[in-house]
């Protein structure tokens, strides 16, 4: 059993590495709205525990088309706070197929309030506060990125 488990972990790690840029890198993703609009973002990738813990803390600004993408190889309820985060953010919670499950909009800087996905997700996209509403991004829209959708690294179940 132990050998089989190790093999599964190694294969999962190879799949993740094959389709995802290295931690700390930047990449482009697209959000497609139900209305047919597309919005491009250049995002920093947060995959390591340290990158996930730090997130966008201590940033004094964020470009309008920039953000941070957090990835979890297995579905989980994601929960964030705004401790040490100086700017308001929209937290866009993403399911394995890339569908937006929920959005925590205009989160309050420096707050310890918890913003949770409510359902198991594989990723979270953080963009500047109000950015989702300004672009018409809503639950049910899709995030297009190699980590999500058919052939992506995200796994539920």
N, C-alpha and C positions, 0 to 999 in steps of 0.2 A: 504494500500500500504506500509506503513512504517513497519508494522509487517512482511510482506512478504520480504521486502528488508533486514531487520535484520536477518531473518531466512536464506536467501541466503548467507549473509555474514558469519554467524555462521557455516553453512554447508561447505562453501568454506574454512574457517579457519580450521575446523576439517579435511577435506581432505588433506590440506597442512601439517598439523601437523602429520597426520597418515603416510604419505609416505616420509617425509623429516626429516633428522637429525636436531637437534636443532642448532640455530644460533651459530656461533663461533666454531662449531665442525669441525673435519676433516673427510673426507670420500675418498673413491677411486672411480675414474671414468675411463672409457675406451673410447678411440677414435678408431673407426674402419675406415680404409681408403678404398677407392674404389679398391685399389690393394689387399685388403685382410689382410693387416697388422693390428695389434692391439697394442695400446700404453696405458699403465697404468699410471695414475697420482694420487698422493695423494694430495688432495686439501683442503684448508681451505674454509669454507662456509661463504659467505657474504650475509646476509639477512636483518639485521636491517639497518636503515638509517645511523647510525654511522659506521657500518662495511662497507657499500657500499661507503660512503664518504671517508673513510680512505684507503680502498683497500690495495695495496701493497706499499703505501707511506713509505718512510724512511727506507726501507729494503736495506741492502748493498749487499745482495746476495740472490739467490733462487736456491734450489737444482734442478738438471736437470729433475727430475720426479715429481716436486712439482708445485703447482700453487694455484690460488684462483678462486672459482666459485661464480659468482654473479647470483642471481635468482630474477625474477620478476613474480609474480603470473599471471599478465595479460600482453599480448604482448605490446611492446612499442619500439619506436626507442631508442636505447641505445647510449649514447654518453659519452666518457671518455677523460680526458686529463692526462698529466704526471706530473702535478704540484707536487713537493716534492717527486717524484718517482725517485730513484737514479740509477735504472738499466733498460736497454731496455726490453720491453715486447712484446709479441705477444698477441693481443686481438682477441679471437675467438668468434664470435657472433653466438648464437645458437637459432634455431627456436623451437617451442613447441614439434615437433616430434623428436628432437635431431639432426636434420640436420644442418650442419654448413652452415650459409648463407654467411658470409664474414669473412675475416681475415685482421686485421690491423697489419702488420708485422714490427718487429724491430722499435717500437715506440721510439722516442727520449726522453731520460731522461730529466726531468725538463722542458719540453716544455709545452706551453699552447695551442698548436694546438689541435683541437677537432678531435677525431677519432669516427665516428658514424657508426652504423650498416647498415644504408641505407634502411633497411626493418624492420618491427616490429619483435622483438625477445623476448624470455623469459629468456635468460641467456647469460652470457659472461664468458668464461674461459680465464684467464690470465696465461700465462706460460712465461718462460724466452725467451727473444728476439732471434729469429732465430730457436727456437725449433720446430715450426710447419714445416718449410721448411726442416729442417734436418731429420724429421720423415716422410716427404711426406704427411703431413696433409694439406688438401685443402678444399675449398668450395664444398659442396656435400657429404663430409664424415659425419659420425655420431658420436655423443657423447652419450655414454650409461651411464645413471645415473637415479635413481628413479624419479628425477624431470622432466624428458623428456620422450617422447614416450607414447605408449599406457599405460594407467593407471597412468601416471605421474601427477604431480601437476600443470604443465604449461597449460595455457588456452589462446587460441586466439579466437577472434570473439566475 
